[in-house]
């Protein structure tokens, strides 16, 4: 029966044929695109609205939930209480402007991060109009025929139609940690979700086997959707960086409040105006609290992550950004990461001899007569098995190809010999598939042929040869003895030495389809596939070495093949040390340190890969690991940075990873590490900048009050400084793209705080320089030019304002050039400075703002003092940096952005 919403009632309790009939679909042709479009309009997209999009109103309200806003409101209230209506209105204006800037910044950052998440949408392999294609998961509709393989995440509720050794991880749905076997037979209609063996549920993943399913539920009509109605998503993810910044801000709040209360109390004790001192204390508190740090950090994260995404590195977990810059070792696989993943069959090694494969076809068979026919038959038999034992599909053009690159290469080789998979399947229909298993290292398909069952087998040469009892010979099959087996293994080594990936092909025939798929086998020969190294990998590996990052290859391929590729990309020494997986368990604990110096690990199983990750972490390394298969997921989760492949990676691997390479290329990892360092450096820069500016404002007013001097800065002026010099240059620093030599420094310690001892020394010394230059300007204006109080305050205010603007140039890294560096190359810095200078000139020379801020229009003499004294902190900045770095005593100074 069809339910009220058009979906099949209790599909788990009905036969697969009944469900297909109810959904009006054929497993061979699937839905038509036209019908799929109609069903999409009827049932809606296959999405679950769990992640709530941050609304504009919520972001706006968030701006008024900070201590700074409360202090501004208090200052405005006091102004109105004392009858200072003009002052109160100005503070309200500052409050509104402060909230508007915060709203615009946070809104843009949040929307950027939401858009980044959309880049990670999943796809499903389906059959429509009789053709296999990839579609976004949200476009799946009831009745779609979905092709399933190990590593796939199930993207809709499916009723199984075909299954081969299918095992599912349903822990996300049921909490059951062990794999669940699936079959096509219907179960009891009243069966609980965990007992519905004929169903696959959205959000679960395939750990083993393959199959075909028909979509019976999408979006909120899936089991996962029904659960999600009961649960609202919890608090949005905060990054470790954001948490540290919020904690830093909270710690500084109490110090600031104590200091400002002390300043206000001393001023009142000296008989200064009550309203003026209370307002000054509040203004100082506002200026000193680094309330903008978390917002600007979000902007820096969003900006940096977009740069990564544009360069094919999509960060899935924000926590990865902080760790990226601390990475010390990259454990990379070979295929598709160091190589192009464009596989081509280059050599075939038959029992009768070798055949080269070129773009035009197979090498000419020179033998005449019977020998030629025998060799042609062996070639055809080998390619027939390679094409049948295959899950890939060749499209009309290469962009329409779907499937594993290796299997696509086998199909292309078959096409050169005139063997098309559709034609072969018509003559020998597939009955069962035994999916590739890392334990057996083989795959088999079973085909009905001439009243018997033909088993087509491909896999790792050592596995196939171990299970082979016979070999196709010149005059029929012959016994494959140990000597012959050793000879063929030597040939595997020769092909591997040429940099080829080697595959073995075998077959056997049984009277029934349920026989043992891998024994006894008849060996047919070897296939050597070429996967050329990426041209940009050698430069990326050199960049890693310059950065103090080790690159180690971990591959399931043969040692000789791995050595050939390593030599081509410049990985390791001229004679790199190679350890095979079987040797790892034999190493004692005292050999662990020596083991970790290995440059290539070959024939490594997923379990061994996981142990290697733990070994490196145990030695104190921060480990990045690449992976693409379902069996790589444990290593990806264990790693400090799990990196999944976006093109060839399984859904399970992508879910386990912290970062996805959209182009599967190793250089993209290096780009991401650089961006991670840049983001952390930018947050250090604007943190150092904001706090040194805040310190100078507190020091200037505080010292004046403590020594009984007139206030050099008035409350509204402090608020204006806080808006102009804090906001715009800090945002510009967050947009920086980093110094050019950032990858030539060693990784930082991941335990290192955002603001370490070096940064605090720089904050203090830069704050002192800004304070001294401001008091110098005050002294010159009052004693030399003998200006009145209002003119003196104008000189002091503009000196500190401009000094803080020029101070942004002190935020360069100590190893960068004095004139050409990451600050001077940042166009946002120049735009921020132009805007700020324009605002200051307006405040000084336009009557309305000047009256509000109690300023006078400076004459040439006043401007001379302002400009001269404002440049002092920038000129002494390099000395301050060197002094701070010298006190810390680091080999690679990180006083600001490091």
Buried (B, 14 or more C-beta within 10 A) or exposed (E): EEEEEEBBEBBBBBBBEBBBEBBEBEBEEBBEEEBBEEBBEEBBBBBBEEEEEBEEEEBBEBBBEBBBBEBBBBBBEBBBEBEBEEBBBBBBBBBEBBBEBBBEBBBBBBBBBEEBEEBBEEBBBBBBEEBBBEBEBBBBBBBBBBBBBBBBBBBBBBBBBBBBBBBBBBBBBBEEEEBBEBEBEBBEEEBEBEEBBBBBBBBBBBBBBBBBBBBBBBBBBBBBBEBBEEEEEEEEEBBBBBEBBBEBBEEBBEEBBEBBEBBBEBBBEEEBEEBBBBBBBBBBBBBBBBBBBBBBBBBBBBBBBBBBBEBBBBBBBBBBBBBBBBBBBBBBBBBBBBBBBBBBBBBBBBBBEBBEBEEEEBEEBEBEEEBEEBBBEBBBBBBBBBBBBBBBBBEEEEEEBBBBBBBBBBBBBBBBBEBBBEEBBEEBEBBBBBBBBBEBBBBBBBBBEEEEBBBBBBBBBBBBBBBBBBBBBEEEEBEBEEEBBEEBBEBBBBBBBBBBBBBBBBBBEBEEBEBEBBEEBBBBBBBBBBBBBBEBBBEBBEBBEEBBBBBBBBBBBBBBBBBBBBBBBBBBEEEBEBBBBEBBEEEEEEEEEEBBEBBBBBBBBBBBBBBBBEBBBEBEBBBBBBBBBBBBBBBBBBBBBBBBBBBBBBBBBBBBBBBBBBBBBBBBBBBBBBBBBBBBBBBBBBBBBBBBBBBBBBBBBBBBBEEEEEBBBBBBBBBBBBBBBBBBBBBBBBBBBBBBEBBEBEBBEBEBEBBBEBBBBBBBBBBBBBBBBBBBBBBBBBEEBEBEEEBBBBBBBBBBBBBBBBBBBBBBBBBBBEEEBBBBBBEBBEBBBEBBBEBBEEBBEEEEBBEBBBBBEBEEBBEEBBBBBBBBBBEBBBEBBEBBBEEBEBEBBBBBBB
